[in-house]
Amino acid sequence: MGCKLTDGTHEILLGTDEGKAIRFHEKEVRPMGRTASGVIGIALDEGVKVVGMVVTAKQDAQILVACESGMGKRTSLEEYRSTHRGGKGIITVKVTEKTGRMVTMMEVSDENDLMIITERGVMIRQPVDQIRLIGRATQGVKLIRLDEGDKIASVDKVVADREMDAMGIPEALEGEDGDFDSELTARENGDGAPPARDDGDDEAPPTVAEDPDDEE
């Protein structure tokens, strides 16, 4: 699921798709050989899987989680009490039919931008510092507006770089409800694609209809 480099001073956070997380110090995991099977980090019920791992030495670290439906939030690491490995964990996000399963957990900072892509190829980029810090046992806020039947496929962070705008990836714009829903659709929809070359013989490319979901 993941691999991180540590130096003996880090805290480890594991998150599951049922919205639970456990925090423990890495000294709880004894050194062992490369081919060893390891030890239990978090106890899982049948059908539950780990979807995120954070390894940090920062006591003021910020943890971001996101769910299938587009909901997500930032929470301070101090909201997660440190315990022993092998437990069932505590609630990190209230998973409901509305939120869907949790899909990721990662450490972020105000210097990051968040990249989200859905199963249907819709992508957005938004600044992390615009996602407010809220409590651990909450559902969060809407990170991306999804069409019916669509789900978040992947989330990752990048160093904030406004020069990316020149590449056709717009900054997320705040909607009326305070959420961020600026969307970059797949290239086949025409957004961000390079202009067609005019050879004189080719017909002009068809006009792409505006997506009503992009209207404010």
C-alpha positions in Angstrom: 0.0 0.0 0.0 2.9 2.4 0.8 6.5 2.8 1.9 8.0 5.7 3.8 11.5 6.5 5.0 11.8 7.1 8.7 14.6 7.8 11.3 13.1 6.5 14.5 11.4 9.8 15.5 8.2 9.7 13.5 4.6 9.3 14.2 2.6 6.9 12.0 -1.0 7.4 11.0 -3.0 4.7 9.1 -6.4 5.4 7.6 -9.1 2.9 6.4 -11.8 3.1 3.8 -14.4 2.9 6.6 -13.2 6.3 7.9 -11.1 5.2 10.8 -7.5 6.0 11.7 -4.9 5.0 14.2 -1.8 7.0 15.3 1.2 5.4 17.0 5.0 6.1 17.3 7.3 4.2 14.9 9.1 2.7 17.9 6.1 0.4 18.2 7.3 -1.3 15.0 10.5 -3.2 15.7 13.2 -3.4 13.0 13.1 -6.6 11.0 14.4 -8.2 7.8 13.3 -7.2 4.3 11.4 -10.5 3.6 9.5 -10.4 7.0 5.8 -10.1 6.9 5.8 -7.3 9.4 3.4 -6.5 12.4 -0.2 -5.4 12.6 -0.6 -1.6 12.4 -4.4 -1.4 12.6 -6.9 -4.2 13.1 -9.3 -4.5 10.1 -12.8 -5.9 9.9 -13.6 -8.2 7.0 -13.7 -6.2 3.7 -12.0 -3.1 5.1 -8.7 -1.9 3.7 -6.1 0.7 4.5 -6.2 3.6 2.0 -3.7 6.1 3.4 -0.5 6.3 5.5 1.1 9.4 7.0 4.6 9.4 8.5 5.5 12.7 10.1 7.7 14.2 12.8 5.7 17.5 12.9 3.5 17.9 15.9 1.6 20.6 14.0 1.1 18.5 10.9 -2.2 18.8 9.0 -4.0 15.7 7.8 -6.3 15.7 4.8 -8.8 13.0 4.1 -11.2 12.6 1.1 -14.2 10.4 0.4 -15.7 9.0 -2.8 -18.5 11.5 -3.0 -16.2 14.5 -3.1 -16.3 15.4 0.6 -13.1 16.0 2.4 -11.4 18.1 5.2 -8.2 19.1 6.9 -7.6 18.3 10.5 -4.8 19.0 12.9 -2.6 15.9 13.9 -3.3 16.8 17.6 -6.9 15.7 17.0 -5.6 12.1 16.7 -4.5 10.8 20.1 -1.4 8.7 20.1 -2.0 5.0 21.1 -0.5 1.6 20.5 -0.5 -0.1 17.1 -2.9 -3.0 16.5 -6.1 -1.2 17.6 -9.2 -0.6 15.6 -8.6 3.1 15.4 -10.8 6.1 15.9 -13.2 8.0 13.6 -11.4 10.3 11.2 -14.4 11.0 9.0 -18.0 10.0 9.4 -18.6 7.6 6.5 -22.2 7.6 5.4 -24.2 6.9 2.2 -23.7 10.6 1.4 -19.9 10.7 1.8 -19.1 7.2 0.4 -16.0 5.4 1.5 -12.8 7.2 2.4 -10.4 7.1 -0.5 -7.2 8.8 0.8 -5.4 10.2 3.8 -2.3 12.4 3.5 -0.2 15.1 5.2 -0.6 18.5 3.6 0.5 22.1 4.2 -0.6 25.6 3.2 2.1 25.5 0.5 0.4 22.6 -1.3 -2.2 22.5 -4.1 -4.6 19.5 -4.2 -5.1 17.6 -7.4 -8.3 15.5 -7.7 -9.4 13.3 -10.6 -12.6 11.3 -10.9 -13.4 8.0 -12.4 -14.9 9.8 -15.5 -11.7 11.8 -16.0 -12.7 15.2 -14.5 -9.9 17.0 -12.7 -9.6 20.0 -10.5 -6.8 21.8 -8.7 -7.3 23.8 -5.6 -5.2 25.5 -3.0 -5.0 23.5 0.3 -5.1 26.7 2.4 -8.6 27.3 1.2 -9.9 24.1 2.8 -10.6 25.1 6.3 -9.4 23.1 9.3 -12.2 21.3 11.1 -12.7 18.6 13.7 -11.8 15.0 13.3 -15.2 13.3 13.7 -17.0 15.3 11.0 -18.0 14.7 7.4 -16.1 17.7 6.0 -16.9 20.0 3.1 -17.3 19.4 -0.6 -14.0 19.4 -2.4 -15.4 18.7 -5.9 -18.8 18.7 -7.4 -19.5 15.4 -9.1 -22.0 14.2 -11.7 -24.4 11.5 -10.7 -22.6 8.1 -10.6 -19.1 9.6 -10.6 -16.6 9.1 -7.8 -13.2 10.4 -6.8 -10.6 8.0 -8.3 -7.4 9.6 -7.0 -6.1 12.5 -4.9 -2.6 13.9 -4.7 -0.8 17.0 -3.5 1.7 19.2 -5.4 3.8 22.2 -4.5 1.7 25.3 -5.2 2.8 26.8 -8.5 0.7 29.4 -10.2 2.7 28.9 -13.4 0.6 25.8 -13.9 -2.2 28.1 -15.0 -0.2 28.6 -18.2 -0.5 24.9 -18.8 -4.3 25.1 -18.9 -5.0 24.0 -15.3 -7.0 26.8 -13.7 -7.1 27.6 -10.1 -10.2 26.5 -8.2 -12.7 29.3 -7.7 -14.8 29.6 -4.7 -18.5 28.9 -5.2 -21.5 30.4 -3.5 -21.4 27.9 -0.7 -17.7 28.3 0.0 -16.8 25.1 -1.7 -14.3 24.8 -4.6 -15.7 23.5 -7.8 -13.6 24.7 -10.7 -13.4 21.7 -13.0 -11.0 20.7 -15.7 -12.7 18.1 -17.9 -10.9 15.5 -19.9 -9.0 16.6 -23.1 -11.6 14.9 -25.3 -14.0 17.6 -24.1 -11.7 20.2 -25.6 -10.7 22.0 -22.4 -7.1 22.8 -22.2 -6.3 21.1 -25.5 -3.9 22.7 -27.9 -5.5 24.6 -30.9 -6.0 22.5 -34.0 -3.4 23.1 -36.8 -4.9 24.8 -39.8 -3.6 23.0 -42.9 -6.1 24.6 -45.2 -7.7 21.3 -46.1 -9.1 20.2 -42.8 -12.5 21.2 -41.7 -12.8 23.5 -38.7 -13.2 21.5 -35.4 -16.7 21.4 -34.1 -17.6 23.8 -31.4 -17.7 22.2 -28.0 -20.9 22.8 -26.1 -20.5 24.3 -22.7 -21.1 22.0 -19.7 -24.0 23.3 -17.8 -22.4 22.1 -14.6 -19.6 24.7 -15.0 -22.0 27.6 -14.9 -22.3 29.5 -11.6 
